[in-house]
């Protein structure tokens, strides 16, 4: 019996430490890295991200041995940046980015996921700066991100994909489209995280259909609409919202991932689609069954 769902042959599915409740390089509440690698492979994933730098081994030879022995390959590394602060933070930013980009390149990946800095702390909720950028800060954000894209490409051969994220300045449809319109497509692509975009009121399918040439990478995630409504009404920061369960197991939330994957397939380019269900903190036995069920669900969508 053959499936009636057309195969999504341009989509490469993976997962990440985030789906095992990992947000930090070292945290006693997190699953040990060997267990993550064991379980992500067992759940049926071939591709992984590096997660927070220092969680997985940073020696490329050791990490290559650990991943290859489990049949895993690396799709991307991740960096956090505060580029809206302008040239003054460039040297500090580059020092952070270069180490991660070097490891990412050594692992054979082509992408570097760039997450903007939070305007409030994702763990404590402390407000760190203004929620809205000034015109000058927008200029610094876009020009410095282009600079980052150029340097990362020239020095490491990696493409940056900027990740709109809750509680950052690149979040809503308005801010995402403003950012895309102000940056060079040759230097800056987007990592569309379906959960974060829905969290901030955006429509992932519409974004793919409108800005398809800018979509360089996907994170697959869903939000629970009832919990999200309470979170928004109460002004809850992202970290505590995750602890409430705002990011939920597919297919129980929004957006529907089938239409997102179909829209992505229709772009007719190869795209990674990395599962990221924020669950920090979570019991150590919780992630694997969810990961296995999610992989099975994505296969039912053709991925």
MOVEN-V447977 format. One record per pair of residues at least 12 apart in sequence whose ideal C-beta (glycine too) atoms are under 10 Angstrom apart, sorted by the first residue. I is the first residue (numbers start at 1). J is the second residue. D is the distance in Angstrom with one decimal. If there is no record, write none. Layout:
i=(I:I)
j=(J:J)
d=(D:D)
This chain:
i=(3:3:3:4:5:5:5:5:5:5:5:6:6:6:6:7:7:7:7:8:8:8:8:8:8:8:8:8:8:8:8:8:9:9:9:9:10:10:10:10:10:10:10:10:10:10:10:11:11:11:11:11:11:11:11:11:11:11:11:11:11:11:12:12:12:12:12:12:12:12:12:12:12:13:13:13:13:13:13:13:13:13:13:13:13:13:13:13:13:13:13:14:14:14:14:14:14:14:14:14:14:14:14:14:14:14:14:14:14:14:15:15:15:15:15:15:15:15:15:15:15:15:15:15:15:15:15:15:15:15:15:15:16:16:16:16:16:16:16:16:16:16:16:16:16:16:16:16:16:17:17:17:17:17:17:17:17:17:17:17:17:17:17:17:17:18:18:18:18:18:18:18:18:18:18:18:18:18:18:18:19:19:19:19:19:19:19:19:19:19:19:19:19:19:19:19:19:19:19:19:19:19:19:20:20:20:20:20:20:20:20:20:20:20:20:20:20:20:20:20:20:20:21:21:21:21:21:21:21:21:21:21:21:21:22:22:22:22:22:22:22:22:22:22:23:23:23:23:23:23:23:23:23:23:23:24:24:24:24:24:24:25:25:25:25:25:25:25:26:26:26:27:27:27:27:28:29:29:29:29:29:30:30:30:30:30:30:30:31:31:31:31:31:31:31:31:32:32:33:33:33:33:33:33:33:34:34:34:34:35:35:35:36:36:36:36:36:36:36:37:37:37:37:37:37:37:38:38:39:39:39:39:39:39:39:39:40:40:40:40:40:40:40:40:41:41:41:41:41:42:42:42:42:43:43:43:43:43:43:43:43:43:43:43:44:44:44:44:44:44:44:45:45:45:45:45:45:45:45:45:45:45:46:46:46:46:46:47:47:47:47:47:47:47:47:47:47:47:48:48:48:48:48:48:48:48:48:48:49:49:49:49:49:49:49:49:49:49:49:49:49:49:50:50:50:50:50:50:50:50:50:50:50:50:50:51:51:51:52:52:52:53:53:53:53:53:53:53:53:53:53:54:54:56:56:56:56:57:58:58:58:58:58:59:59:60:60:60:60:60:60:60:60:61:63:63:63:64:64:64:67:67:73:73:73:74:74:74:74:74:74:74:74:74:75:75:75:75:75:75:75:75:75:75:75:76:76:76:76:76:76:76:76:76:76:76:76:76:76:76:76:77:77:77:77:77:77:77:77:77:77:77:77:77:77:77:77:78:78:78:78:78:78:78:78:78:78:79:79:79:79:79:79:79:79:79:79:79:79:79:79:79:79:80:80:80:80:80:80:80:80:80:80:80:80:80:81:81:81:81:81:81:81:81:81:81:81:81:81:81:82:82:82:82:82:82:82:82:82:82:83:83:83:83:83:83:83:83:83:83:83:83:83:83:83:84:84:84:84:84:84:84:84:84:84:84:84:84:84:84:84:84:84:85:85:85:85:85:85:86:86:86:86:86:86:86:87:87:87:87:88:89:89:89:90:90:90:90:93:93:93:93:94:94:94:94:94:97:97:97:97:97:97:97:97:97:98:98:98:98:100:100:100:100:100:101:101:101:101:101:101:101:101:102:102:102:103:104:104:104:105:105:105:105:105:106:109:109:109:109:110:110:110:110:110:110:110:110:110:111:111:111:111:111:111:111:111:111:111:111:112:112:112:112:112:112:112:112:112:112:112:112:113:113:113:113:113:113:113:113:113:113:113:114:114:114:114:114:114:114:114:114:114:114:114:114:115:115:115:115:115:115:115:115:115:116:116:116:116:116:116:116:116:116:116:116:116:116:117:117:117:117:117:118:118:118:118:118:118:118:118:119:119:119:119:119:119:119:119:120:120:120:120:120:120:120:121:121:121:121:122:122:122:122:122:122:122:122:122:122:122:122:123:123:123:123:123:123:124:124:124:125:125:125:125:125:125:125:125:126:127:127:128:129:130:131:131:131:131:132:132:133:133:133:133:137:138:138:138:138:138:139:141:141:141:141:141:141:141:142:142:142:142:142:142:142:142:143:143:143:145:145:145:145:145:145:145:145:145:146:146:146:146:146:146:146:147:148:148:148:148:149:149:149:149:149:149:149:149:150:150:150:150:151:152:153:153:159:159:159:159:159:159:160:160:160:160:160:160:160:161:161:161:161:161:161:161:161:161:161:161:161:162:162:162:162:162:162:162:162:162:162:162:162:163:163:163:163:163:163:163:163:164:164:164:164:164:164:164:164:164:164:164:164:164:164:165:165:165:165:165:165:165:165:165:166:166:166:166:166:166:166:166:166:166:166:166:166:166:166:166:166:167:167:167:167:167:167:167:168:168:168:170:170:170:171:171:171:171:171:171:171:172:172:172:172:172:173:173:173:173:173:173:173:173:174:174:174:175:175:176:176:176:176:176:176:176:176:177:177:177:177:177:179:180:180:180:180:180:180:181:181:183:185:185:185:185:188:188:189:189:189:189:189:189:190:190:190:190:190:190:190:190:190:191:191:191:191:191:191:191:192:192:192:192:192:192:192:192:192:192:192:192:192:192:192:193:193:193:193:193:193:193:193:194:194:194:194:194:194:194:194:194:194:194:194:194:194:194:194:194:194:194:195:195:195:195:195:195:195:195:195:195:195:195:195:195:195:195:195:196:196:196:196:196:196:196:197:197:197:197:197:198:198:198:198:198:198:198:198:198:198:199:199:199:199:199:199:199:199:199:199:199:199:200:200:200:201:201:202:203:203:203:204:204:204:204:204:204:204:204:204:204:204:205:205:205:205:205:205:205:205:206:207:207:208:208:208:208:208:208:208:208:208:208:209:209:209:212:212:212:212:212:212:213:213:215:215:215:215:215:216:216:216:217:217:217:217:218:218:218:218:218:218:218:218:218:218:219:219:219:219:219:219:220:220:220:220:220:220:220:220:220:220:220:220:220:220:220:220:221:221:221:221:221:221:221:221:221:221:221:222:222:222:222:222:222:222:222:222:222:222:222:222:222:222:223:223:223:223:223:223:223:223:223:223:224:224:224:224:224:224:224:224:224:224:225:225:225:225:225:226:226:226:226:227:227:227:227:227:227:227:227:228:228:228:228:228:228:228:229:230:230:231:231:232:238:239:239:239:241:242:242:242:242:242:242:243:243:243:243:243:245:245:245:246:247:247:247:247:247:248:248:248:248:249:249:249:249:249:249:249:249:250:250:250:250:250:250:250:250:251:251:251:251:251:251:252:253:256:257:257:257:257:257:257:257:258:258:258:258:258:258:259:260:260:261:261:261:261:261:262:262:262:264:265:265:273:273:275:275:275:275:275:275:277:277:277)
j=(299:300:302:302:258:262:299:300:301:302:303:262:265:301:302:265:299:302:303:258:261:262:264:265:266:271:273:298:299:301:302:303:265:270:302:303:261:264:265:266:267:268:269:270:271:273:303:218:220:261:262:264:265:267:270:271:272:273:298:301:302:303:46:47:73:75:218:270:271:272:273:274:303:44:45:46:47:75:218:220:261:272:273:274:275:294:295:298:299:301:303:40:45:46:47:48:49:72:73:74:75:76:219:220:272:273:274:275:276:295:36:39:40:41:43:44:45:46:47:48:49:72:75:220:274:275:276:277:287:291:294:295:36:40:45:47:48:49:50:51:75:76:78:113:219:274:275:276:277:30:31:33:36:37:40:48:49:50:51:52:55:56:78:276:287:49:51:52:78:219:221:247:274:275:276:277:278:279:280:287:36:39:40:43:45:48:49:51:220:221:247:274:275:276:277:278:279:282:287:288:290:291:294:32:33:35:36:37:39:40:51:55:277:279:280:282:284:286:287:288:290:291:36:242:277:278:279:280:281:282:283:284:286:287:36:51:52:55:56:279:280:281:282:287:51:52:55:122:123:239:242:278:279:280:281:51:52:54:55:123:280:51:52:53:54:55:56:58:52:54:55:52:55:280:281:281:280:281:282:283:284:51:52:55:280:281:282:284:55:282:283:284:285:286:287:288:55:284:51:54:55:56:57:63:66:56:57:66:70:284:287:288:48:51:55:56:287:288:291:56:63:66:67:69:70:72:70:288:70:284:285:287:288:289:291:292:67:70:72:275:287:288:291:295:67:69:70:71:72:70:288:291:292:275:287:288:289:290:291:292:293:294:295:296:291:292:294:295:296:298:299:70:71:72:73:274:275:291:292:294:295:298:70:71:72:73:75:67:72:73:74:75:76:109:272:273:274:275:67:70:72:73:74:75:76:107:109:274:74:75:76:77:78:104:109:111:113:217:219:272:274:276:63:74:75:76:77:78:100:103:104:107:109:112:113:77:78:276:78:80:100:77:78:79:80:96:97:99:100:103:104:99:100:74:77:103:107:103:99:100:102:103:106:103:106:74:102:103:104:105:106:107:108:106:103:106:107:106:107:108:107:108:107:108:109:103:104:105:106:107:108:109:110:111:104:107:108:109:110:111:113:217:272:273:274:104:107:109:110:111:112:113:158:159:160:161:191:217:219:272:274:97:99:100:101:102:103:104:105:107:109:111:112:113:114:156:158:100:104:111:112:113:114:115:161:163:191:93:96:97:98:99:100:101:104:112:113:114:115:148:152:160:163:93:96:97:100:113:114:115:116:117:118:163:165:168:93:94:96:97:114:115:116:117:141:144:145:148:160:162:116:117:118:128:129:140:141:144:168:169:114:116:117:137:140:141:142:143:144:145:146:147:148:162:169:116:117:119:129:133:134:136:137:138:139:140:141:142:144:145:168:169:170:117:129:137:140:141:144:136:137:139:140:141:143:144:140:143:144:147:140:117:140:144:144:147:148:151:117:144:147:148:147:148:151:152:155:112:114:148:151:152:155:156:158:160:151:152:155:156:112:113:152:156:158:148:151:152:155:156:157:158:160:155:156:158:156:152:156:158:152:155:156:157:158:156:156:158:159:272:156:157:158:159:161:216:217:270:272:152:158:159:160:161:189:191:216:217:272:274:148:149:152:153:156:158:159:160:161:162:191:217:160:161:162:163:191:193:216:217:219:272:274:145:148:149:152:160:161:162:163:170:188:189:190:191:162:163:164:165:168:170:191:193:196:141:145:162:163:164:165:167:168:169:170:171:175:179:129:165:167:168:169:165:166:167:168:169:237:238:239:131:132:133:167:168:169:171:237:166:167:168:235:237:238:239:167:237:238:239:165:166:167:168:237:238:239:240:241:242:278:280:237:238:239:240:243:280:237:239:240:167:235:236:237:238:239:240:241:237:167:237:167:169:169:167:168:169:171:169:175:169:170:175:178:169:169:175:178:179:182:182:162:169:170:178:179:182:183:178:179:180:181:182:183:184:188:182:183:184:160:162:170:179:182:183:184:187:188:160:182:183:184:186:187:188:187:160:162:187:188:161:162:183:184:186:187:188:189:184:186:187:188:187:187:186:187:186:187:188:189:216:217:187:188:189:190:191:216:217:188:189:190:191:192:214:215:216:217:218:219:272:176:179:180:183:188:189:190:191:192:214:216:217:190:191:192:193:196:217:219:276:176:179:180:190:191:192:193:196:197:199:200:202:207:219:191:193:195:196:197:199:200:219:238:193:195:196:197:198:199:200:223:231:237:238:239:241:242:246:247:278:196:199:200:237:238:239:241:196:200:238:190:196:200:196:197:199:200:201:202:238:197:199:200:201:202:197:200:201:202:203:206:207:210:200:201:202:200:202:190:192:197:200:202:207:211:214:202:207:210:211:214:214:207:210:211:213:214:215:211:214:214:211:213:214:216:214:216:211:213:214:215:216:217:207:208:211:213:214:215:216:217:218:215:216:217:218:219:272:274:204:207:208:211:214:215:216:217:218:219:220:260:264:271:273:217:218:219:220:221:274:276:278:207:208:218:219:220:221:222:223:250:253:254:255:256:257:260:261:264:273:276:219:220:221:222:223:228:246:247:248:250:253:254:255:257:276:277:278:219:221:223:238:247:276:278:219:221:223:255:260:221:222:223:225:228:247:253:254:255:260:221:222:223:228:231:232:238:241:246:247:254:278:223:228:232:228:232:255:254:255:260:218:220:221:254:255:256:257:259:260:263:264:255:256:259:260:261:262:263:264:263:260:263:259:260:261:262:263:264:265:266:267:271:263:266:267:263:264:266:267:268:269:267:269:263:264:267:269:271:269:271:272:271:272:273:274:257:260:261:264:271:272:273:274:275:276:272:273:274:275:276:277:250:255:257:260:261:264:272:273:274:275:276:277:294:298:301:303:247:248:250:253:255:257:274:275:276:277:278:246:247:248:249:250:251:252:253:254:255:256:257:260:277:294:241:245:246:247:248:252:253:254:255:278:241:244:245:246:247:248:249:252:253:254:246:248:252:253:254:245:246:248:253:241:242:244:245:246:247:248:253:241:244:246:247:248:253:254:246:244:246:244:246:246:278:278:280:281:278:277:278:279:280:281:282:278:279:280:281:282:278:279:282:278:276:277:278:279:280:277:278:279:290:277:279:289:290:291:293:294:297:275:277:290:293:294:297:298:301:293:294:297:298:300:301:297:277:301:273:275:294:297:298:301:303:297:298:300:301:302:303:301:273:301:273:298:301:302:303:301:302:303:303:302:303:298:303:290:291:294:295:297:298:290:291:294)
d=(8.7:8.0:7.5:9.7:8.5:9.7:8.8:6.7:6.5:4.3:9.3:8.4:8.2:9.9:5.7:8.9:9.9:5.1:8.3:9.7:5.4:7.4:7.7:4.7:9.9:9.3:8.4:8.9:10.0:7.1:4.4:4.7:7.7:9.1:8.6:9.5:9.8:7.5:5.4:8.9:7.5:6.5:6.4:5.3:6.3:9.8:9.9:7.9:9.7:6.0:9.7:6.2:6.1:10.0:8.1:5.8:7.9:5.1:8.8:9.2:8.1:5.0:7.8:5.9:9.4:7.3:9.7:6.8:7.1:5.1:6.9:8.9:8.6:8.9:6.8:7.8:7.1:9.9:9.5:7.9:9.1:8.0:5.3:7.6:7.1:9.5:7.3:5.6:8.5:9.6:5.0:8.4:5.4:6.7:2.9:5.7:7.1:8.7:8.3:9.0:5.4:9.0:10.0:9.4:6.2:7.4:4.6:7.0:9.7:9.9:9.3:9.4:5.2:9.8:7.1:9.2:4.5:9.5:7.7:6.2:8.1:9.8:9.9:9.1:6.4:4.5:7.6:8.8:9.3:6.0:8.0:7.8:9.2:8.3:9.2:9.1:6.1:4.1:8.4:5.9:8.7:8.7:8.4:9.4:8.0:5.4:7.1:5.2:9.3:8.1:8.2:7.8:5.7:9.4:8.4:7.7:7.1:7.9:3.2:7.1:5.7:7.5:9.4:9.1:9.6:7.9:6.6:9.0:9.1:8.5:8.9:9.4:8.8:8.6:4.4:7.3:6.1:7.9:8.0:9.7:8.9:9.7:7.8:9.1:9.2:9.6:9.8:9.7:9.7:9.1:9.8:8.8:5.5:5.8:4.9:8.3:7.2:9.9:6.0:9.6:7.5:5.8:7.9:9.7:9.3:7.9:4.8:9.7:7.0:7.4:8.7:9.8:9.3:7.7:9.4:8.0:8.5:8.9:4.3:8.0:9.5:7.7:9.4:9.4:9.1:8.3:4.5:4.9:5.9:4.0:8.4:8.1:7.5:6.1:6.8:5.4:6.7:5.8:9.4:9.1:7.2:9.8:9.7:9.1:8.5:6.6:9.1:7.7:8.2:8.4:8.8:8.0:9.4:4.4:8.5:9.3:5.6:8.7:7.5:8.9:8.1:8.5:4.8:6.4:3.3:5.1:9.2:9.4:8.8:6.7:7.4:9.1:8.8:8.2:8.0:9.5:7.4:4.0:8.1:9.5:9.1:9.8:9.4:7.7:7.6:7.5:8.9:8.5:9.8:8.5:9.6:5.2:9.4:9.4:6.7:9.1:9.6:8.6:8.5:9.7:5.7:5.3:7.5:9.8:8.4:9.6:9.8:7.7:9.7:7.3:9.3:8.8:8.4:8.2:8.1:8.1:8.1:9.5:9.9:7.7:9.6:6.1:6.9:8.8:5.5:6.6:6.8:9.1:9.8:9.8:10.0:6.9:4.4:9.7:6.8:8.7:9.9:8.0:6.9:9.5:8.9:8.6:6.7:9.6:8.9:9.2:4.1:5.8:5.6:8.6:7.2:8.7:7.7:9.4:8.8:6.2:8.7:8.8:4.0:4.4:8.8:8.0:5.4:9.2:8.2:6.8:9.5:4.2:7.7:9.3:8.1:10.0:9.4:7.5:9.9:9.0:7.6:7.4:9.6:9.4:6.3:9.7:9.8:6.6:6.6:6.3:9.4:10.0:7.3:5.6:7.4:4.5:8.9:9.2:6.5:9.2:7.0:9.9:7.2:9.3:5.4:7.5:6.1:6.9:9.1:9.6:9.9:8.0:7.0:5.9:5.0:7.1:6.3:9.2:8.4:8.9:7.1:9.9:9.1:8.9:5.9:8.2:8.3:6.2:9.1:7.2:4.5:6.5:7.3:6.8:6.6:7.4:8.1:9.8:9.3:8.7:6.8:9.9:7.1:8.9:9.6:7.3:7.7:7.8:9.5:8.1:9.9:6.8:4.9:7.5:9.6:9.6:9.6:9.0:10.0:8.9:9.5:9.3:7.7:8.9:9.5:5.9:9.9:8.7:9.4:9.9:8.2:5.9:9.6:8.9:3.6:6.4:9.7:8.5:7.4:8.1:6.4:7.6:6.6:8.4:7.4:9.7:7.9:6.7:8.1:8.8:7.0:10.0:9.1:3.9:6.5:4.7:9.9:9.6:9.3:9.2:9.4:5.6:8.1:6.5:9.3:8.1:4.7:9.6:6.3:6.6:9.4:5.3:7.8:4.0:6.3:5.1:8.5:9.4:9.9:7.5:8.2:6.9:10.0:7.1:7.5:9.2:9.5:4.7:6.7:9.2:6.3:3.4:8.7:7.9:6.6:7.9:5.4:7.0:9.9:9.9:8.1:7.2:8.8:9.6:7.5:4.5:8.0:6.5:10.0:8.0:9.2:8.3:6.3:5.0:9.6:9.3:5.3:7.6:9.2:6.3:7.3:5.7:7.1:8.7:9.1:8.6:9.9:9.2:7.7:9.4:9.7:9.7:8.1:5.1:7.8:6.1:8.4:9.7:9.5:9.5:5.4:9.8:7.9:7.3:5.8:7.3:6.4:6.4:9.3:8.2:7.8:7.0:9.6:9.0:7.4:3.7:9.2:9.7:9.1:9.9:9.2:9.4:9.7:9.6:8.5:7.4:8.3:9.5:6.6:5.4:8.6:8.5:3.9:5.4:9.6:8.2:6.7:9.7:10.0:7.4:7.8:9.7:9.0:5.7:9.0:9.1:4.4:7.3:9.0:5.3:3.9:9.0:7.7:9.1:9.6:6.2:9.4:8.3:9.1:7.8:6.8:8.8:8.4:8.1:7.8:8.6:3.9:8.7:8.6:6.6:7.6:8.9:6.9:8.6:9.2:9.4:9.2:8.1:6.8:7.4:8.7:9.4:9.8:8.0:9.7:7.4:9.4:8.0:7.1:9.4:9.6:7.5:8.3:6.9:8.1:6.9:9.8:9.2:9.9:9.1:8.8:8.8:7.6:8.1:7.2:9.8:9.9:9.7:9.8:9.9:9.0:5.6:7.4:4.5:9.4:5.7:9.2:8.9:6.7:9.7:10.0:9.3:7.4:6.2:9.5:9.1:4.7:6.4:6.1:9.6:10.0:7.3:9.9:9.3:9.8:7.6:6.2:6.1:9.9:9.5:9.6:10.0:9.1:9.9:6.4:5.6:7.7:5.5:8.6:7.9:7.0:5.6:7.1:9.8:8.8:9.1:5.7:9.5:7.8:4.7:7.2:5.1:7.2:9.8:9.6:9.7:7.9:5.6:8.1:5.3:5.1:9.3:9.7:6.8:8.2:9.9:8.8:7.2:6.9:8.5:8.7:5.0:6.9:4.8:6.4:9.7:8.7:9.9:10.0:7.8:8.0:4.7:9.0:5.4:7.1:9.0:8.5:9.4:9.7:7.6:8.8:7.4:7.8:8.1:6.4:9.6:4.1:5.8:5.1:8.7:9.8:9.1:8.5:9.5:9.7:6.7:8.2:7.7:8.7:4.9:5.6:9.1:8.7:7.5:9.2:5.2:8.7:9.0:6.2:6.6:6.4:9.4:9.9:10.0:5.4:9.5:10.0:5.4:8.0:9.1:8.6:7.2:9.3:7.4:9.1:8.6:6.3:9.5:6.8:5.2:4.2:9.0:9.5:8.3:9.7:8.9:8.5:9.4:4.8:8.6:9.8:8.7:7.8:7.5:8.9:9.0:9.2:7.7:3.6:8.5:6.7:6.2:9.6:8.4:9.9:8.8:9.6:9.1:9.1:8.6:9.7:7.8:9.4:7.7:9.2:5.1:9.4:8.5:9.6:7.8:8.3:9.2:7.2:8.2:7.1:8.2:9.7:6.9:7.9:9.8:7.3:8.4:9.0:8.8:6.6:9.6:9.2:4.3:5.1:9.0:8.2:8.7:8.7:9.8:7.6:6.4:9.4:8.0:9.2:6.1:9.4:8.0:5.7:9.5:9.2:5.8:5.4:9.1:4.8:6.0:8.4:6.1:9.2:8.4:8.4:9.5:8.7:8.1:7.6:8.2:3.5:4.9:8.4:8.7:9.0:5.5:9.5:9.7:9.1:9.0:7.1:10.0:8.8:9.1:6.2:6.1:8.5:7.6:6.4:7.1:9.9:8.9:8.4:9.7:8.4:4.9:6.1:3.9:8.7:9.5:8.7:4.4:4.1:9.3:9.6:9.2:9.1:7.1:8.9:8.1:6.1:7.3:5.8:6.4:9.9:9.5:8.9:9.5:7.9:4.2:8.3:5.8:7.5:8.3:7.1:9.8:5.0:8.0:9.8:7.3:7.9:7.4:6.5:5.9:6.0:9.6:7.1:7.7:9.3:9.9:9.4:7.0:10.0:5.2:9.4:8.9:8.6:9.8:8.0:9.2:8.8:5.3:9.3:10.0:4.9:5.9:9.6:9.4:8.8:4.5:9.7:7.7:9.3:9.0:9.9:9.5:9.5:9.4:9.2:6.2:4.4:8.4:9.0:8.9:9.4:9.0:9.3:9.7:9.4:7.4:8.4:8.1:4.2:8.7:8.4:9.9:8.6:9.7:4.7:5.7:6.4:7.9:7.7:6.6:4.4:7.3:8.1:7.3:9.6:9.5:9.1:9.1:8.2:9.5:7.5:8.7:7.4:8.4:6.7:7.1:8.4:9.6:9.3:8.1:8.0:7.3:9.8:9.8:9.1:9.4:5.7:9.8:5.3:9.9:9.1:9.8:8.7:9.4:6.4:6.0:9.7:7.9:8.9:9.9:8.8:5.7:7.0:3.0:7.0:8.1:9.7:7.1:10.0:5.0:5.6:6.1:7.5:9.4:8.5:6.8:4.3:7.2:6.2:9.1:8.8:6.1:6.3:7.0:8.9:9.0:5.6:8.7:7.4:5.5:7.1:9.6:8.4:8.5:9.4:9.7:9.3:7.7:3.8:8.3:5.8:9.2:6.9:9.8:9.5:9.7:7.2:6.8:5.9:5.4:7.0:8.9:9.7:9.7:8.8:5.5:9.4:6.8:5.6:9.6:10.0:9.2:9.4:7.2:7.9:2.7:5.6:5.3:9.8:8.7:5.5:8.8:9.6:7.8:8.8:8.4:9.9:7.3:7.8:7.4:7.6:6.9:8.5:8.8:9.0:9.0:8.9:9.3:8.9:9.5:8.0:9.8:8.1:7.3:5.0:8.5:7.8:9.9:8.0:5.4:5.2:10.0:8.7:9.8:5.2:6.3:8.2:8.7:8.0:8.0:7.1:8.1:9.7:9.8:9.8:9.9:9.6:9.6:8.8:9.1:10.0:7.3:9.8:8.7:9.8:9.9:9.5:5.2:9.5:9.0:8.5:5.0:7.8:9.1:7.1:8.7:5.3:5.9:9.9:8.5:4.9:9.2:8.9:9.6:9.0:9.4:7.1:9.8:9.5:4.3:5.9:9.9:8.3:6.9:9.9:6.1:8.5:9.3:8.0:8.5:8.1:4.8:9.3:8.6:8.0:8.9:9.2:7.0:6.6:8.3:7.0:8.6:7.6:8.9:6.6:5.4:8.3:7.6:9.7:7.6:8.3:6.1:5.8:6.6:4.3:6.9:9.7:9.8:9.0:7.8:5.4:7.8:4.7:9.9:7.3:9.9:5.8:7.6:8.0:9.9:10.0:5.3:6.8:4.9:6.9:8.6:8.2:7.4:9.9:8.7:5.9:9.0:8.3:8.5:9.3:8.9:9.4:7.5:5.2:6.1:7.2:9.8:7.0:5.6:7.6:5.2:7.4:6.9:3.3:6.1:6.9:8.5:7.0:9.9:7.8:9.7:9.2:9.8:5.7:6.0:6.7:10.0:5.1:6.0:8.4:9.6:10.0:8.7:6.2:5.9:7.6:4.3:9.4:7.1:5.0:8.3:9.5:9.3:10.0:6.8:5.6:10.0:9.5:9.8:9.5:7.5:9.9:5.6:5.8:4.6:8.9:7.7:9.0:7.8:9.5:5.6:9.4:9.6:8.6:8.4:9.9:7.7:8.7:6.7:5.5:9.7:8.3:9.1:7.5:9.8:8.9:9.6:4.6:7.0:6.1:9.0:9.4:9.5:9.0:7.6:7.2:9.2:9.7:8.4:9.8:8.0:8.3:5.5:4.2:7.0:9.8:7.5:9.8:9.7:9.6:6.5:9.4:9.4:5.1:9.5:6.9:6.5:8.7:8.1:7.9:9.1:8.3:5.5:5.4:7.7:9.2:9.8:9.0:5.8:9.6:9.0:8.8:9.9:9.7:9.4:8.7:9.5:9.4:7.9:7.3:6.3:8.5:9.4:9.3:8.6:4.7:8.2:9.2:9.4:8.6:9.2:6.7:7.8:5.5:7.0:5.6:8.2:8.1:9.9:9.4:7.9:8.7:7.9:6.5:9.4:7.2:5.6:7.7:9.8:7.5:6.6:8.2:7.2)
